[in-house]
Amino acid sequence: MKLFVVVDMQKDFVDGALGTPEAEAIVAPAAEKLKQALAAGDTVVFTLDTHGADYLDTQEGKYLPVPHCIKGSAGWQLVPPLEALAQNCRRFEKPAFGSMELARFAAQEGFDAVELIGLCTDICVISNAMLLKAALPEAVISVDAACCAGVTPDSHRNALHAMKQCQIQVTE
């Protein structure tokens, strides 16, 4: 039984407040990968970086003083090509990098394989991959590097290397 996780493919990370050309470049391949997962009958879920109007007063806001993914805002929404495919998928809102709720869900369901794609490789993808590895130590956890982007190309590569060291399979 496979879980397919789409991490934070939201407008603010693609072409909004924290968008990058690398994030924009993965939208089409991520949509294709998502279509394949849905066609294969995988359980597909999405994480949503979710902040409130008080974001700048939070610990994260003090380190990254760029309001983003404010719940209900345009930047909080999934990018349109993925939103169109996400209608019947579960969503996990998360106020921080990793989702404990997602990890509990995965452990409860007992998936034997988990694949992650999304943004940002070096923050939220790695955080969720590590939580899922802890929740499902015998499951095969994988990340498709071609459907991920980091804050910078270097930090993307560093995160992929770190995940490989933690027995997370990285396909490129």
ABEGO torsion letter per residue (X at the ends): XBBBBBBGBBAAAAABAABBAAAAAAAAAAAAAAAAAAAAGBBBBBBBBBBBAAAAABAAAAABBBBBGBBGBAAABBBAAAAAAAAABBBBBBABABBAAAAAAAAAAGBABBBBBEOBAABAAAAAAAAAAAABAABBBBBBAAABBBABAAAAAAAAAAAAAAGBBBBX
